[in-house]
Amino acid sequence: MNYVNGRGAQINTPNKFHQHQREVMHVEAIDEWIQDDPKTTYLEDVSKTIVNRVDSPDVGMIYSVNPYKGCEHGCIYCFARNSFEYWGYSAGVDFETKIIVKKDAAKLLRKFLMNPRYECEPLSFSGNTDCYQPIERKLRITRSLLEVCSEFNQPVCLITKNSGMLRDIDILASMGQKNHASVMVSITSLNESLRLVMEPRTTTAKQRLKLIETLSKSGVKTGVMIGPVIPGLNDHEIHHILQAAQRAGAVYASYTFIRLNGVIGLLFQDWLHKNFPDRAEKVLNLIKASHDGKLNDSRFGVRMRGEGNIAEIVAKQFTTYRNKFGLTQKFQLDCSGFHRPGTQISLF
């Protein structure tokens, strides 16, 4: 079996937007074989905006900010893989190895916030891909965005799987003390063997718990996200993850139930059979049982939670342990102090 260590996806699925494609096909005729260890490359983005309005009622955000397209973390289940096809690449290995960076992100954000028609709402960092993926250590684009937000008193809520966020603890602590910042740390498993194949270039659960602890002690409202819960793989860890997060200082918890939308279904099935051949069909059947016999359900209100017996068991477990550990303090950031630098405030 040809397996590329350090990558989540093991194949490049065809891009549905390409009229013509040239590929080396498996016998299943669905993917491109990855011959060598693919290296990560970085491409500069030429977007004219950095803030996107979010219309989905399921995700709890109005605006999202994503300094990177593609994500080297390589989480095999990531819903954002599908959007990578819009840029002419595959949702598979390409998504993890061809990272598009927005070097003008801070300039674009400043322009957005200076627009007099903008009425302050919290901005969500990492609504699509992780803003603290490995290249952030060098480029510090997320840091520059936080500096702009701090200058404007613009509240931000962030989600990450990477303890690299600790490099920005100074600015996050300052914003947290003004109730201008909150963080959700995503922990999908405490099992290091599972994490290494499912989320290969993320930091360990131990490091993420340390991130929760440090942020909480610094005055930043911090929670834990179990995303996604996958029946047959990590659903039995709900109790332990929530307990560990509460001990680290988290005050809120949320979760999503796995859904394999678009081409993610092909990528996940390939990955699952290669890593867990003994239970692959069982896991897939459990997922299908929670999405009306399919791997994905796109209906608002249902797609992130699933339905049926399996999804109900997950929901009851999560609610029971969330309440037991007191992880129920929803974040309400303060937008009242927002101001545009250089503008005068009328006293009358």
N, C-alpha and C positions, 0 to 999 in steps of 0.2 A: 504494500500500500504506500503510495506517495503521500507523505504528510509533511506540511510545512510548519515546523515548530515556531511559536511566537506569533502566529497569525490565527485569527478566528476562522474566517472563510478559507476554504481550501481550493476554491474554484472561482473562475470568473464567469458569471452567468451572462448570456447575451443581453444587450441593451435594446429594449423594445422600441426605442426611438430611431434606431439605425435601420435604414432601408436595406443596406447591404453590409454583410459582416463576413469576415474571414476568420475562422476559428479552427483549433484542433479539438475535435469532439470526442467525448467519451462514448462508449457503446450505448449509453442511455440517451445520447444526442441532446444533452441539455447544458453542457458547460465546456469550459476551456481548461485543459490540464495545465497546472502550474509546474513547470519543469525545475526551476531553481528557486533559491531563497530570494524573494523579491525585496529590493531595497526601497526605502521610503524616499520620495522626491517631493519637493515643495514648489507650488505654482502660485504666482501672484494674481490676486483677484482684481478686477476692475469694476466692481459694483459701484453704483451711485448712491446706495443707501445701506445702512447697517441695522436698521430697526424694521422689524416685520410685524404687522398686525396679525394676531391669531384669532381666528373665527371659531375654533373648536370649543364647545362648552365642556369638554371632558378634562382639559388640562389646567384650568385655573389660572390662566394668564391672559393679558391683553396684548402685550408687546413682548417680542423675543429678540434677543441680540446674540448673534453667532459669529465670532471672529474667524472661525475656521469652517470650511466645507470638507467633508471627509473626516475620518477620525482614526488615528493610529491605535487607539485602545483596542479596536478589533472585536468588540462585543458581537457575538454571532447573531443575536436576536434583534439587533438595533433597527428600529423602524426607519431611521434616517437614511439607511442604505438606499432605499428606493429613490429618494430625491437626488442621489448622486448621478442617476441616469440622465437627468436633465442637462448635466454638464458634459455629456458625451462619453461617460465612463461606465464601467460595470459596477454593480452594487456589491460585487464580491471582493476579491483581493484588491482591486483598484481603489475601493472605498477606504482601505486601510493604508495604502501605499502612495497614493497621489493626493496629497493634502493641499487644498487651495487656501491661501492665507490672505486675509484682508488687512494689508499694512496701513491703509488709510482709515482704519476703523475709528480711531479717536477723533479724527477730523470730521468724519461723517456723523458721528454721534453728537459732536458739538453743534454741527449745523442743524441737526434734527431738534435738539433741545432749545436752540435759539429761535426756532419758528414760533411766533407769537400765537399761532393757532393750537399749539400743543398744550394740552391740559395734563398736568402731572399724574401719572399712574406708575406703579412699580414696574421696572423693566426686568425681564427674566433672562438671565444669562444661561446659555446651554439649553435653550428650548429645542435644539435639534442635535448638535454635536457638542462634545465636552470642551468647554473653553479652557480647561487646564490639562489638555492632552500634552504629550511630551515636548513638542516644539515650543510650547509657551515658555519653557525655561529659558530659551534663547531669545525669542522674539518679544515676549512680554507685552503682547497686544492687549490681553485681558487686563493687565496692570494699568495700561494707559487708559482703558475704558473706565476703570474704577476711579482713576484720578479725575477724569472729566465729571463723573457722577458725583464725586465728593465735592467738587467745586460748585456744582449746581444744587447741592442738597437733593439729588435725585435718588430715591430709594431703589434698591436692587435686590432681587432674590436670585440665588445661584444654586445650581445643582451640579455635583461632580462625583467622579469615582477616583479622583487623584489627590493625594495629599500634597501635591505641589502647590495647592492653594495656600499652604502655610507660608510661602514666600511673601504673601501679601497680607499677613496677619496684622501688620501695622495699620494699613488703610482700612481693612475690614473692621478692626476693633474700633477705630475712630468713628466709622459710619454706624457700627452697631450701637455705640453709646448714644447716638442720636436717633436710634430706631430707624436707620436708613438701610440696614442690610440684614438679610436672613439667608441661611444656607441649609439645603437638604443634601446630605451625604448618602449616595446610593451604595447600599451593601446588598448584594444578591446572594452571597454565600460566605460562610465562615470556613468552608472546606477549601483549603489552598489548592488541592489537586483539581477540584472542579473549576476554581477561578482561573487557573493557569491555562485551561483549554477553552473556557467559555468567554473570558475577558482577558486575553493574554498579556496586554500591555498596560493594564491598570495597576494601581498599587494594591497591596495586600489588605485584607479586612482589618488586620491589626493596625496598619498605618491609617486606615480610614477612621477607625475608632479613636486613634490618637488625634486625628483632625477634629472630630466631634468634641473631644475633651478640651483641646486647645482653644477652639472657637468659643465654646461655651464659657470657659473661664475668662475669655477676653470680652465677654458681654455681647456676643453675637447670638441671636436666636437661631438655634440649630436643631434640625430634625433628621430622621433617617427615612430613606425611601427604599423599600424592597421592590426592585423593579428589574425584570418581572419575576413573579412567582411562576415556576414551571412545575406542574404536577409530575411526580416521579423523579424529579431531579433535586429541587431545593425546597419544596413545599413543607417538608418536615423541619425546616430550620427557622420557621417564623418565630417561634417562642424564643429561641436562643439569640437570634439577631436583635429582636426588640429588647430583650433583657440586657444584652451587651451594650446597645446604644443608650439605654436609659442610665446604665451605670457610668457611661462615659459623659453624660450630661445632656443628652438629647431631651427635648420637651415635646416633640411632635413626631408622628409617624404616618406614613402613607404607603400604598402599594399599588402595583398594577398586575393584572393577570396577563400572561403571555398571549400575544396574537401575532401570527406570522403573515403579515399583509404583503401583497405583491410577490416579488421574487424572493423575499425573505424565507418563504416556505421551502423553496428549493435549496437554498443555502443551509438552512437549519437541518433539513432532513439529511443532506450529505454529511454535515458535521456530526450529527447525532449517530448515524450509522457507523462512522469512522471511530468515534470516541466511546460510544456506549452501545455496541452491537447487541448485547444481551438484553437490553431493555428499550431499544429504540422504538419498536412498534408499540410497546405499551405506553410510552410517553406520548407518542403521536396520537394514539387512540384517546388518551385522557384529554389532550388538547382539543381534539375534534369533538369529544363529548361535551365540551364546554363552549363550543361555538357552532351549535346546530349541525354537527357532522362535518364541519370544515375547519381548516387551520386558522381561519381569520373571519372576523365579523366586523364590518365597517360601520355598524349602526351606532350613532351617538348614544351615550348613556349605557351601552351594553359592552362595547368593544374593549374597554379597559378593565372590565370586571368579569366578563364571561357570564354564563348562566348554566343552570343544571346542577346536579348533585355535587360534582367535584368543585365547581366554582363556589357553591354555597358553603361547602366545608371550609374552603380557604378563607372566605369572607368571615365566617364565624370564628375561626381560629385567630385571624388577625384582630378582629374587634375585641375578642376576649382578652388577648394579651396586651393589646394597645391600652385598654382600660385598666388592666391589672398594673401595668407599669406607668400609668399616668401620662402617656404620650398623646395628649389630647389638646395641647395649647396651640391653637392655630395662630399663624403669624398675621399681624396687622401692622404694616409699616406706615410711617408717618409722612405724608406728602405735603403737609402744611408749610414746611420751610423751603420749598422749592423756589429758587430765584435764578434769574439770568444775569450773569456777571456783566457789569457795565451799565445796567439799567437802573434807573432811579425809582424808588418806591414812593408813591404819593402819600403824603400825610393827611390828605383830605379826601 
